[in-house]
């Protein structure tokens, strides 16, 4: 029985890590598609969540980025890539996060910076 438990634990870790890598690849693919577009949504103003303190965790940054994306696609841009990007980032993020940012950027700049972070 202990051997079986160890094998199950290892398999679970492998599958989780594998899914994480697939999610990152999907995110980068969506970011490449979105940043290549030149539609009006790319000029929308969003919170610059990447100006967070250096000790901010990846999960916190992903949560903040997902929050920005949710606000954009639910109010302004009904875009399947933005929704997909939101879902994938949310799966890697904390459930709640603070959004105190005052600085703003365009959605295109936001997505470009997110692409750099993800690579």
C-alpha positions in Angstrom: 0.0 0.0 0.0 2.8 2.6 0.8 4.3 2.0 -2.7 0.9 2.6 -4.3 0.5 5.9 -2.4 3.9 7.0 -3.5 3.2 6.2 -7.1 -0.1 8.1 -7.0 1.6 11.1 -5.4 4.3 11.1 -8.1 1.7 10.7 -10.9 -0.3 13.6 -9.5 2.8 15.8 -9.4 3.7 14.9 -13.0 0.2 15.5 -14.3 -0.1 18.9 -12.5 3.3 20.0 -13.8 2.4 18.8 -17.3 -0.9 20.8 -17.2 1.0 23.9 -16.0 3.4 23.7 -18.9 0.5 23.3 -21.4 -1.3 26.3 -19.8 1.8 28.5 -20.2 2.1 27.5 -23.8 -1.6 28.3 -24.5 -1.2 31.7 -22.8 1.9 32.6 -24.9 0.0 31.5 -28.1 -3.0 33.6 -27.2 -0.7 36.6 -26.3 1.0 36.3 -29.7 -2.4 36.3 -31.5 -3.7 39.2 -29.5 -0.6 41.4 -29.7 -0.5 41.0 -33.5 -4.0 42.5 -33.8 -4.6 46.2 -34.4 -8.2 46.6 -33.3 -9.7 49.3 -31.1 -9.7 47.1 -28.0 -5.9 47.2 -28.0 -6.0 51.0 -27.3 -8.2 50.7 -24.2 -6.7 52.0 -21.0 -6.1 49.4 -18.3 -4.5 49.3 -14.8 -0.7 48.7 -14.9 -0.6 45.8 -12.6 3.0 45.0 -13.4 4.3 47.9 -11.3 3.9 45.8 -8.2 6.7 45.5 -5.6 9.5 43.1 -6.4 8.5 40.7 -3.6 5.1 40.1 -5.3 4.5 36.4 -6.0 3.8 35.1 -9.5 0.3 33.9 -8.3 -0.4 37.5 -7.2 0.7 39.0 -10.5 -1.4 36.4 -12.4 -4.4 37.2 -10.3 -4.0 41.0 -10.9 -3.6 40.4 -14.7 -6.6 38.1 -14.7 -8.7 40.7 -12.9 -7.7 43.3 -15.6 -8.6 40.9 -18.4 -12.0 40.1 -16.8 -12.8 43.8 -16.6 -11.9 44.3 -20.2 -13.7 41.4 -21.8 -16.9 41.7 -19.7 -17.3 45.4 -20.3 -15.7 46.4 -23.5 -14.2 43.7 -25.7 -16.0 40.4 -26.3 -13.0 38.5 -27.5 -12.6 34.7 -27.2 -8.8 35.1 -26.8 -9.2 37.5 -23.9 -11.6 35.1 -22.2 -9.3 32.2 -22.8 -6.4 34.1 -21.5 -8.4 35.1 -18.4 -9.4 31.5 -17.7 -5.8 30.2 -18.1 -4.3 33.0 -15.9 -7.0 32.4 -13.3 -6.1 28.7 -13.1 -2.6 29.7 -12.1 -3.5 32.6 -9.8 -4.5 33.3 -6.2 -8.3 33.5 -5.8 -8.2 37.1 -4.6 -5.7 40.0 -4.9 -5.4 43.7 -4.2 -5.7 46.2 -7.1 -4.3 49.5 -5.8 -2.5 50.5 -9.0 -2.9 54.1 -10.1 -0.7 53.9 -13.3 -2.4 53.0 -16.5 -1.3 51.6 -19.9 -2.9 50.5 -23.1 -4.2 46.9 -23.4 -1.6 46.3 -26.1 1.2 47.3 -23.8 -0.3 45.3 -20.9 -0.4 42.2 -23.1 3.2 42.8 -24.4 4.5 43.0 -20.9 2.5 39.9 -19.9 4.1 38.0 -22.8 7.6 38.9 -21.6 6.7 37.7 -18.1 5.4 34.4 -19.4 8.4 33.6 -21.5 
